[in-house]
Amino acid sequence: ICRLFKMFNHESPYKYLLRRKMNHAYNRLTNTNLLIRNIADEIGFDDPYHFSKVFKKMFMRSPREIRQMNERKKV
């Protein structure tokens, strides 16, 4: 199943799910005032530090930086 998934989606099921979770987290960061640790918990990360590390690897910015950039845009 994993090979078929990768053949059609060009990424493993794990990477696909992780990308979906991180996109959801990005949206929650920019559209809510929830704490970062609550968002991490919401998408299945027990450790908010690990969440931040994975998030930064994907978006090249930390969750805090994304939230701060979004706050500046609203002003």
C-alpha positions, 0 to 999 in steps of 0.5 A, spaced: 500 500 500 505 504 501 508 503 494 502 504 491 501 511 495 508 513 493 507 512 486 501 516 485 502 521 490 510 522 490 511 522 497 510 516 503 503 516 507 507 519 513 510 525 509 503 526 506 500 526 513 505 530 516 504 535 511 497 535 512 498 536 520 503 542 519 498 545 514 493 545 519 497 547 524 499 553 520 492 555 519 490 555 526 497 559 528 494 564 523 487 564 525 486 563 532 490 565 538 491 558 541 497 557 545 502 554 540 503 548 545 495 547 544 496 547 537 501 542 537 497 537 542 491 538 537 495 535 531 498 529 535 504 532 538 505 531 545 512 535 545 511 542 543 518 543 542 518 537 537 512 540 534 516 547 533 522 543 530 518 539 525 514 546 523 520 550 522 523 544 518 517 544 513 516 552 513 523 555 514 520 559 520 518 557 527 511 557 529 512 564 533 515 567 527 509 565 523 504 568 528 508 574 529 508 575 521 501 574 521 500 579 527 504 585 523 500 584 517 493 585 521 495 592 523 
